[in-house]
């Protein structure tokens, strides 16, 4: 059964109520929208002690990778979904290395630093090894390293960094040139 607006108002009057809110009721105020601003940029990781321990450590570069879905060892994705993410990660690393104009290196050590979302639980940065592998493959695609085998690459080594305040987890790659002892002379 449907009634018109006039019939509804008459029904409310007959019951002793009205459609208008009582005078004592406060009008609802709209909550101000909070703009979180641009995504936070984590501070560069302090890996000085780790890099000093590398034999033949030379120049070092830090690449803060863009926001996006990362691969973990614990995910159970369809193989095509995983392939799309891996392809995007590889492309991002290649583009970042080319944009920074990183030189060709014969040998390097790579540390990947996870910047997690601010959740109060422990993190295992080693779980993000599939993401680091895709990023290292992108560095090889960019010509930074001839190959990602043990003759040219040490690592990638996992580290945990400061959390990011907005968005998804991020990752930084710290690339350190390794100079052979014969080249130091």
Backbone bond lengths (Angstrom), bond angles and torsions (degrees), N, CA, C in turn:
res aa  C-N    CA-C-N  psi(-1)  N-CA   C-N-CA  omega(-1)  CA-C   N-CA-C  phi
1 X - - - 1.442 - - 1.521 109.11 -
2 X 1.296 116.37 130.33 1.458 121.50 179.54 1.516 109.33 -110.82
3 X 1.363 114.06 146.42 1.460 118.71 175.60 1.512 108.39 -128.52
4 X 1.304 115.11 157.01 1.465 119.82 179.32 1.517 109.60 -85.36
5 X 1.312 116.35 172.83 1.461 121.32 179.97 1.525 110.98 -64.30
6 X 1.335 117.87 -38.06 1.469 121.00 178.64 1.517 110.39 -65.03
7 X 1.332 116.79 -42.03 1.460 120.49 179.89 1.531 110.42 -65.59
8 X 1.333 117.19 -37.11 1.459 121.15 178.43 1.524 110.55 -65.59
9 X 1.352 117.27 -43.46 1.464 120.95 178.65 1.525 110.05 -62.98
10 X 1.342 117.87 -39.83 1.462 121.60 178.66 1.528 110.33 -65.32
11 X 1.321 117.55 -39.32 1.458 121.83 177.97 1.521 110.79 -62.50
12 X 1.329 117.15 -43.99 1.463 120.96 178.90 1.529 110.98 -64.21
13 X 1.356 118.01 -38.60 1.470 121.25 178.80 1.514 110.53 -64.95
14 X 1.331 116.53 -40.30 1.463 119.37 -179.23 1.524 111.22 -65.80
15 X 1.312 118.30 -27.13 1.467 122.35 177.54 1.523 112.18 -86.84
16 X 1.311 116.64 -9.64 1.460 120.02 179.96 1.521 113.27 87.06
17 X 1.296 117.34 15.15 1.461 120.83 176.05 1.512 108.53 -118.38
18 X 1.302 115.35 167.16 1.463 118.83 178.12 1.518 109.50 -129.16
19 X 1.307 115.77 161.84 1.465 120.80 179.63 1.518 111.56 -76.78
20 X 1.328 117.41 -20.67 1.459 120.97 -179.50 1.525 109.41 -79.39
21 X 1.349 118.54 147.69 1.457 119.85 178.09 1.528 110.01 -69.40
22 X 1.318 117.81 153.46 1.460 119.73 178.66 1.521 111.31 -61.29
23 X 1.303 116.20 154.73 1.461 121.15 -177.02 1.516 111.62 -65.03
24 X 1.318 117.00 -26.48 1.460 119.57 -177.74 1.529 112.33 -78.06
25 X 1.338 117.11 -14.03 1.462 120.06 -178.98 1.526 110.27 -72.80
26 X 1.324 114.79 136.43 1.469 120.30 178.25 1.524 108.92 -81.67
27 X 1.320 115.94 141.14 1.473 117.23 175.99 1.526 109.75 -67.84
28 X 1.309 115.69 145.11 1.473 120.17 178.69 1.517 109.89 -71.52
29 X 1.290 113.86 131.76 1.457 119.10 176.51 1.521 108.47 -98.29
30 X 1.290 114.72 136.19 1.453 119.39 177.93 1.526 108.89 -70.52
31 X 1.326 115.05 135.18 1.455 118.72 177.48 1.523 108.77 -72.49
32 X 1.323 116.42 136.78 1.464 117.04 177.87 1.522 109.73 -67.04
33 X 1.303 115.52 141.67 1.457 120.20 177.98 1.517 108.86 -77.02
34 X 1.292 114.21 133.77 1.453 119.99 179.79 1.515 108.02 -97.08
35 X 1.304 115.88 120.62 1.452 120.95 176.80 1.518 107.08 -96.12
36 X 1.331 117.50 112.20 1.457 118.26 -177.79 1.517 113.38 -67.20
37 X 1.313 117.75 -9.91 1.460 119.97 -179.78 1.513 110.63 81.65
38 X 1.312 115.27 -169.94 1.464 118.04 -179.33 1.519 110.42 -68.65
39 X 1.318 116.95 155.30 1.458 119.70 178.25 1.519 110.73 -57.79
40 X 1.327 114.65 143.64 1.457 118.46 -177.06 1.529 110.57 -70.72
41 X 1.292 114.31 148.61 1.453 121.20 177.26 1.521 106.87 -109.37
42 X 1.333 117.84 115.37 1.458 119.35 -178.25 1.524 111.16 -67.13
43 X 1.311 114.50 151.66 1.458 119.37 177.77 1.527 108.60 -67.70
44 X 1.320 117.24 148.68 1.467 119.04 179.52 1.521 110.68 -60.48
45 X 1.303 116.95 142.50 1.462 119.74 -178.90 1.520 111.32 -69.55
46 X 1.317 115.78 145.78 1.462 121.62 177.66 1.528 108.29 -94.52
47 X 1.308 115.86 94.99 1.464 121.06 -178.00 1.526 111.53 -113.40
48 X 1.317 116.64 20.31 1.457 120.36 -176.09 1.517 113.38 -54.95
49 X 1.331 117.53 -43.87 1.462 120.46 -178.31 1.526 110.91 -66.13
50 X 1.328 116.71 -38.28 1.467 119.79 178.83 1.527 111.61 -67.73
51 X 1.337 115.74 -40.76 1.462 119.59 -177.73 1.519 111.35 -71.65
52 X 1.337 116.86 -31.86 1.460 119.48 177.88 1.526 111.62 -66.73
53 X 1.336 116.21 -25.98 1.452 119.94 -179.15 1.517 113.84 -80.00
54 X 1.319 118.13 -9.10 1.467 121.18 178.88 1.522 110.34 -78.43
55 X 1.323 116.55 135.08 1.464 120.78 176.60 1.518 109.70 -71.82
56 X 1.309 117.30 124.64 1.458 122.02 176.35 1.515 113.99 75.49
57 X 1.336 117.64 26.25 1.471 120.11 -179.55 1.519 109.91 -66.56
58 X 1.315 115.49 132.25 1.458 121.81 179.02 1.514 110.82 -116.83
59 X 1.328 115.19 -129.66 1.463 120.40 -179.85 1.531 110.43 -66.02
60 X 1.343 114.50 158.76 1.451 119.62 -178.71 1.528 110.24 -140.29
61 X 1.343 117.20 143.56 1.462 123.05 178.75 1.524 108.40 -132.45
62 X 1.334 116.19 145.44 1.460 121.82 176.14 1.521 108.53 -117.96
63 X 1.326 116.40 124.75 1.454 122.60 176.66 1.520 108.42 -111.04
64 X 1.331 117.60 116.01 1.456 121.52 174.33 1.522 107.12 -88.32
65 X 1.310 115.99 111.90 1.454 121.07 -175.13 1.526 110.19 -76.72
66 X 1.346 117.89 153.36 1.463 121.03 -177.12 1.526 112.48 -68.60
67 X 1.342 114.12 163.89 1.459 120.22 174.17 1.520 109.68 -65.16
68 X 1.298 115.66 151.51 1.457 121.38 176.46 1.511 109.35 159.57
69 X 1.306 116.29 170.80 1.456 120.07 179.84 1.522 109.41 -69.00
70 X 1.323 115.99 133.87 1.457 122.24 179.38 1.525 109.08 -107.94
71 X 1.310 115.99 156.32 1.461 121.59 176.76 1.519 109.51 -91.79
72 X 1.337 115.92 141.10 1.464 120.51 174.23 1.517 108.84 -127.72
73 X 1.317 115.42 164.73 1.460 120.58 178.48 1.520 111.67 -71.29
74 X 1.330 117.42 -19.91 1.463 121.15 -175.80 1.522 113.67 -90.01
75 X 1.327 118.47 -8.43 1.457 120.50 -178.59 1.515 110.56 -73.58
76 X 1.304 114.60 150.43 1.465 120.75 174.31 1.526 106.63 -125.41
77 X 1.326 115.66 78.58 1.457 121.74 -177.28 1.524 110.52 -96.82
78 X 1.307 115.29 156.92 1.461 120.73 170.23 1.529 106.96 -63.19
79 X 1.304 117.62 145.42 1.470 120.39 -173.65 1.524 112.41 -60.71
80 X 1.319 118.34 -31.30 1.470 119.28 179.42 1.527 111.30 -74.99
81 X 1.326 117.67 -35.91 1.470 120.83 176.51 1.526 109.41 -64.90
82 X 1.325 115.89 -41.88 1.464 120.22 177.98 1.527 110.63 -64.56
83 X 1.316 117.04 -39.72 1.469 121.44 178.99 1.532 111.27 -62.17
84 X 1.340 116.81 -42.98 1.469 120.08 179.80 1.527 111.19 -62.52
85 X 1.333 116.83 -42.52 1.467 119.81 179.38 1.523 109.88 -66.22
86 X 1.334 117.03 -45.14 1.465 121.08 -179.49 1.527 110.95 -60.86
87 X 1.329 117.59 -41.13 1.466 121.86 179.14 1.532 110.37 -63.95
88 X 1.357 116.92 -41.03 1.466 120.56 179.10 1.528 110.69 -66.10
89 X 1.332 117.53 -43.19 1.463 120.79 179.58 1.524 110.99 -62.32
90 X 1.309 116.20 -43.74 1.466 121.42 179.89 1.522 110.89 -61.89
91 X 1.321 116.63 -43.20 1.460 121.77 178.83 1.532 111.32 -65.21
92 X 1.345 117.03 -40.81 1.467 120.15 179.15 1.532 111.19 -61.97
93 X 1.329 116.85 -43.24 1.460 119.98 179.64 1.524 111.00 -64.48
94 X 1.322 116.61 -41.16 1.461 119.95 178.61 1.530 110.26 -62.82
95 X 1.319 117.30 -45.24 1.465 121.09 -179.42 1.527 111.89 -64.97
96 X 1.335 117.15 -40.38 1.473 120.22 179.41 1.530 110.57 -64.93
97 X 1.329 117.26 -42.68 1.467 120.41 179.85 1.523 111.02 -65.16
98 X 1.315 117.12 -40.57 1.471 120.00 178.42 1.519 111.23 -69.10
99 X 1.337 117.60 -39.66 1.463 120.90 179.88 1.528 111.71 -64.81
100 X 1.325 117.11 -36.39 1.463 120.84 178.04 1.527 112.30 -81.52
101 X 1.331 116.51 -6.65 1.465 123.08 -179.83 1.529 111.51 53.73
102 X 1.317 114.88 50.47 1.453 120.07 178.75 1.523 109.32 -69.74
103 X 1.329 117.56 140.97 1.469 120.03 -177.48 1.528 111.46 -75.05
104 X 1.300 115.50 162.21 1.458 119.99 174.47 1.518 108.23 -72.39
105 X 1.306 116.00 134.13 1.466 122.15 -179.22 1.522 108.62 -119.58
106 X 1.315 115.37 147.85 1.454 118.46 175.33 1.529 109.99 -84.90
107 X 1.335 116.33 -41.37 1.464 121.18 179.55 1.519 108.46 -136.94
108 X 1.340 115.87 145.64 1.463 120.38 179.01 1.521 109.51 -153.03
109 X 1.325 114.65 158.77 1.464 122.68 170.59 1.521 106.73 -114.98
110 X 1.315 116.42 138.00 1.468 121.22 -179.06 1.520 108.76 -122.16
111 X 1.322 115.66 126.71 1.466 123.03 170.05 1.521 106.42 -109.50
112 X 1.318 117.16 133.06 1.461 118.77 173.11 1.521 107.69 -108.73
113 X 1.317 114.51 130.44 1.458 121.60 -175.60 1.525 107.81 -111.69
114 X 1.321 116.05 118.39 1.456 121.56 178.53 1.522 109.30 -84.58
115 X 1.323 116.60 128.32 1.465 123.21 172.82 1.530 105.81 -108.66
116 X 1.347 118.44 95.89 1.468 120.42 -172.56 1.519 113.13 -78.06
117 X 1.336 114.58 167.26 1.457 120.00 170.85 1.528 107.64 -68.18
118 X 1.337 118.56 155.22 1.473 119.90 -178.26 1.530 112.14 -77.72
119 X 1.307 116.50 79.24 1.462 122.68 176.67 1.519 106.97 -117.67
120 X 1.308 116.04 136.94 1.466 119.99 -177.55 1.523 110.84 -81.73
121 X 1.284 115.97 77.32 1.456 122.11 170.94 1.520 107.73 -156.21
122 X 1.314 115.09 161.42 1.455 119.61 -177.93 1.518 109.53 -74.66
123 X 1.322 115.39 148.39 1.463 121.98 179.92 1.519 109.50 -119.17
124 X 1.300 115.63 146.88 1.454 122.88 174.52 1.519 106.98 -115.30
125 X 1.343 118.14 99.47 1.465 119.05 -175.73 1.525 113.46 -62.96
126 X 1.322 117.86 -19.62 1.460 120.40 177.60 1.519 113.05 -65.37
127 X 1.342 117.70 -20.57 1.466 120.64 178.40 1.518 112.25 -67.16
128 X 1.314 117.85 -18.26 1.462 121.15 -178.85 1.527 111.67 -93.39
129 X 1.323 118.00 19.66 1.463 122.12 178.98 1.526 113.30 -59.12
130 X 1.353 120.85 -36.93 1.469 118.86 177.22 1.534 113.00 -61.12
131 X 1.337 117.16 -34.91 1.460 120.19 176.63 1.526 109.67 -67.66
132 X 1.333 117.17 -44.66 1.465 120.60 179.87 1.524 110.75 -61.97
133 X 1.319 117.83 -38.60 1.463 121.28 178.90 1.526 110.35 -62.48
134 X 1.335 117.20 -43.14 1.465 120.23 178.67 1.531 110.46 -64.81
135 X 1.331 117.63 -39.86 1.460 120.46 178.32 1.534 110.99 -64.83
136 X 1.325 117.81 -41.78 1.469 120.67 178.93 1.523 110.44 -64.49
137 X 1.322 117.63 -39.12 1.467 120.34 175.76 1.527 110.79 -60.65
138 X 1.338 116.93 -37.03 1.461 120.70 176.64 1.518 112.16 -66.27
139 X 1.343 117.09 -35.60 1.468 120.23 177.12 1.532 110.52 -65.45
140 X 1.325 116.42 -36.77 1.471 120.35 176.43 1.525 109.49 -67.51
141 X 1.335 116.96 -40.84 1.471 120.50 177.88 1.530 111.33 -60.79
142 X 1.338 116.81 -33.82 1.469 120.82 -179.59 1.524 111.97 -77.28
143 X 1.327 117.58 -8.48 1.461 120.37 179.70 1.515 113.65 88.04
144 X 1.323 117.72 11.13 1.460 120.59 178.69 1.524 110.65 -67.12
145 X 1.324 116.44 -41.36 1.463 122.67 177.86 1.521 109.35 -125.81
146 X 1.343 117.44 147.85 1.466 118.78 177.89 1.530 112.34 -66.30
147 X 1.340 117.09 -34.38 1.456 121.84 -178.81 1.521 107.48 -160.33
148 X 1.327 116.42 166.44 1.457 118.83 178.83 1.530 111.57 -106.36
149 X 1.320 116.26 30.30 1.459 119.54 176.12 1.530 109.80 -86.20
150 X 1.337 115.97 177.51 1.470 120.45 -174.05 1.529 113.16 -69.00
151 X 1.313 118.30 -16.58 1.462 120.12 177.75 1.535 111.41 -73.91
152 X 1.315 117.74 -24.14 1.463 121.46 -175.37 1.526 113.93 -117.85
153 X 1.339 118.34 -16.31 1.462 120.77 -173.18 1.518 111.22 -134.98
154 X 1.322 115.15 133.79 1.462 121.81 169.05 1.516 106.86 -110.66
155 X 1.306 116.11 124.53 1.461 120.11 -179.00 1.509 109.47 109.10
156 X 1.276 118.02 -157.47 1.457 129.82 4.55 1.538 111.92 -75.56
157 X 1.322 114.93 138.74 1.453 123.29 -178.06 1.521 109.76 -100.46
158 X 1.342 118.12 132.53 1.468 120.14 -178.73 1.527 112.45 -83.24
159 X 1.312 115.65 142.79 1.466 123.65 174.15 1.519 107.51 -142.20
160 X 1.322 116.91 157.97 1.459 121.84 175.74 1.517 107.86 -109.66
161 X 1.324 116.51 135.97 1.460 121.77 -178.70 1.512 111.05 -116.89
162 X 1.320 116.83 -173.82 1.457 120.06 179.03 1.526 110.07 -68.37
163 X 1.341 116.90 148.31 1.465 119.05 -178.93 1.518 112.29 -72.43
164 X 1.322 115.56 160.79 1.455 122.17 173.27 1.520 107.27 -99.24
165 X 1.337 117.04 147.34 1.460 119.64 -174.39 1.520 113.15 -87.14
166 X 1.297 118.87 -20.50 1.463 120.40 -179.61 1.515 109.70 -134.77
167 X 1.295 115.36 158.99 1.447 120.46 174.21 1.513 114.02 77.43
168 X 1.290 114.96 -162.66 1.451 122.21 -179.34 1.523 110.28 -86.24
169 X 1.307 115.84 175.93 1.458 120.15 175.67 1.523 109.53 -63.38
170 X 1.318 116.15 153.08 1.470 121.66 177.55 1.514 108.86 -127.04
171 X 1.307 114.21 168.13 1.451 119.12 179.68 1.520 109.22 -137.44
172 X 1.330 115.30 141.24 1.462 122.52 172.42 1.518 107.73 -111.49
173 X 1.309 115.58 142.28 1.460 120.97 173.29 1.517 107.74 -109.87
174 X 1.322 116.90 125.54 1.457 121.76 175.74 1.522 106.14 -107.67
175 X 1.325 115.56 112.97 1.462 122.50 -176.01 1.515 107.42 -106.09
176 X 1.325 116.57 123.49 1.456 121.67 -179.14 1.521 109.08 -120.03
177 X 1.323 115.12 126.22 1.456 120.57 178.16 1.521 108.63 -70.23
178 X 1.323 116.75 134.85 1.456 122.15 175.56 1.519 108.49 -109.73
179 X 1.315 115.19 122.88 1.469 121.51 -177.82 1.524 107.78 -102.54
180 X 1.309 116.38 129.12 1.461 120.62 178.59 1.524 109.00 -66.96
181 X 1.342 117.87 145.94 1.470 120.62 -179.90 1.521 113.85 -54.23
182 X 1.332 117.94 -32.24 1.475 120.14 -179.99 1.537 111.42 -70.05
183 X 1.344 117.58 -23.03 1.461 121.49 -179.30 1.523 112.24 -84.79
184 X 1.327 117.67 -14.25 1.467 121.33 -177.48 1.505 112.44 -73.10
185 X 1.303 119.28 -20.37 1.468 121.90 -175.92 1.468 113.27 -75.54
